[in-house]
């Protein structure tokens, strides 16, 4: 999926997330980095981790704190549940 996204939108900033290989021991995040993901996250991850990843790929945008403060809370330090597959489409 990352390679296809790169073909259509070479400047796309990619954050890859994986819960690991359920059916094999393939390191999908290692592959994602190889294919161009700027940041990778292992599931489950904390709200702060995803916010930091977004900040990193946006290059520390000055308005990031305002956006981050509006993000839904996960009740403290609870992991974000990201069990569903998410589709990506170029902007």
PyMOL commands that set and color helices and strands:
alter all, ss='L'
color gray80, all
select helices_A, chain A and resi 2-8+28-34+47-58+64-70
alter helices_A, ss='H'
color red, helices_A
select strands_A, chain A and resi 15-18+39-42+45-46+79-80
alter strands_A, ss='S'
color yellow, strands_A
deselect
rebuild
show_as cartoon
